[in-house]
Amino acid sequence: MVNQPAKNFQDLIVWRKAHEFVLLIYPFSQNFPNSETYGLISQLRRASVSVPANIAEGFRRKTLPDKLRFLNIAQSSLEECRYYLILAKDLNYGDSTRLMQKLDEVSKLLNSYAYKIEQRSRR
């Protein structure tokens, strides 16, 4: 799939990596205390799911501002996840080092994807 346009959002590397991030968040948050079921667990999972969901939604948007708005929401949700992972670590709910690395990877890919979309629109 090198240099071929994506036919659907699942073809996007950034979406696949964001989806992998979500799949890591669920087992990580399973070990949080039951008291966090409607608190940190819910918030972290919701924010993580928002990342690939917004990438997917933005994929089919027709206008550049619309596409970029959804990518911006995805990036904002990643930053929300970053805070929740810091909080989970500080509360001794688990080691989030691996998740932070994956988050950084997704963030870089998301920034690159948004940049490329902007560059293509200027041609």
C-alpha positions as CSV (number, residue, x, y, z in Angstrom):
1,M,0.0,0.0,0.0
2,V,3.0,2.3,-0.4
3,N,2.0,5.7,-1.9
4,Q,-1.5,4.5,-2.8
5,P,-4.4,6.5,-1.6
6,A,-6.3,4.9,1.3
7,K,-9.6,3.4,0.2
8,N,-11.1,3.5,3.7
9,F,-10.0,4.6,7.1
10,Q,-8.7,1.1,8.0
11,D,-6.0,1.5,5.3
12,L,-4.5,4.4,7.3
13,I,-1.5,3.5,9.4
14,V,-2.4,6.2,11.9
15,W,-5.9,4.7,12.4
16,R,-4.4,1.2,12.9
17,K,-1.9,2.5,15.5
18,A,-4.7,4.4,17.3
19,H,-6.8,1.2,17.3
20,E,-3.9,-0.7,18.8
21,F,-3.6,2.0,21.5
22,V,-7.3,1.4,22.4
23,L,-6.7,-2.4,22.5
24,L,-3.9,-1.8,25.0
25,I,-5.9,0.6,27.2
26,Y,-8.7,-1.9,27.9
27,P,-6.6,-4.5,29.7
28,F,-4.5,-1.9,31.4
29,S,-7.6,-0.2,32.9
30,Q,-9.2,-3.6,33.9
31,N,-6.9,-3.7,36.9
32,F,-8.0,-0.4,38.3
33,P,-10.0,-0.4,41.5
34,N,-13.7,-1.0,41.2
35,S,-14.3,2.5,42.6
36,E,-12.9,3.8,39.3
37,T,-15.5,2.0,37.1
38,Y,-17.5,5.2,36.4
39,G,-14.5,7.5,36.9
40,L,-11.0,7.0,35.6
41,I,-11.7,3.7,33.8
42,S,-14.7,5.2,31.9
43,Q,-12.9,8.4,31.1
44,L,-9.7,6.8,29.9
45,R,-11.5,4.3,27.7
46,R,-13.9,6.9,26.3
47,A,-11.0,9.3,25.4
48,S,-8.9,6.5,23.8
49,V,-11.8,5.3,21.7
50,S,-12.4,8.8,20.5
51,V,-9.0,8.9,18.8
52,P,-9.5,6.2,16.1
53,A,-13.2,7.1,15.9
54,N,-12.4,10.7,15.0
55,I,-9.8,9.7,12.5
56,A,-12.4,7.4,10.9
57,E,-15.1,10.1,10.9
58,G,-12.7,12.7,9.4
59,F,-11.6,10.3,6.6
60,R,-14.8,10.8,4.6
61,R,-15.2,14.5,5.2
62,K,-15.1,16.4,2.0
63,T,-13.6,19.7,3.0
64,L,-10.2,20.4,4.4
65,P,-11.4,22.3,7.5
66,D,-13.8,19.4,8.3
67,K,-11.0,16.8,8.0
68,L,-8.6,18.8,10.1
69,R,-11.2,19.5,12.7
70,F,-11.7,15.8,13.3
71,L,-8.0,15.2,13.4
72,N,-7.7,18.0,15.9
73,I,-10.3,16.3,18.1
74,A,-8.4,13.1,17.9
75,Q,-5.2,14.8,18.9
76,S,-7.0,16.5,21.8
77,S,-8.4,13.1,23.0
78,L,-4.8,11.8,22.9
79,E,-3.7,14.5,25.2
80,E,-6.6,13.7,27.5
81,C,-5.4,10.1,27.6
82,R,-1.9,11.4,28.4
83,Y,-3.2,13.1,31.5
84,Y,-5.3,10.0,32.6
85,L,-2.2,7.8,32.2
86,I,-0.1,10.2,34.3
87,L,-2.9,10.1,36.9
88,A,-3.1,6.3,36.8
89,K,0.6,6.0,37.3
90,D,0.6,8.5,40.2
91,L,-2.3,6.6,41.9
92,N,-0.2,3.4,41.5
93,Y,-2.8,1.8,39.3
94,G,-0.1,0.4,36.9
95,D,2.9,1.2,34.8
96,S,1.8,3.3,31.8
97,T,5.3,3.6,30.2
98,R,4.4,1.3,27.2
99,L,1.1,3.1,26.7
100,M,2.8,6.5,26.8
101,Q,5.2,5.3,24.1
102,K,2.3,4.1,21.9
103,L,0.5,7.4,22.6
104,D,3.6,9.4,21.4
105,E,3.8,7.2,18.3
106,V,0.1,7.9,17.4
107,S,0.5,11.6,18.1
108,K,3.4,11.9,15.7
109,L,1.6,9.9,13.0
110,L,-1.5,12.1,13.5
111,N,0.5,15.3,13.2
112,S,2.2,13.9,10.0
113,Y,-1.1,12.9,8.5
114,A,-2.7,16.3,9.2
115,Y,0.3,18.0,7.7
116,K,0.2,15.9,4.5
117,I,-3.5,16.6,4.1
118,E,-2.8,20.3,4.3
119,Q,0.1,20.1,1.8
120,R,-2.0,18.2,-0.7
121,S,-4.7,20.8,-0.5
122,R,-2.2,23.5,-1.5
123,R,-1.3,21.8,-4.8
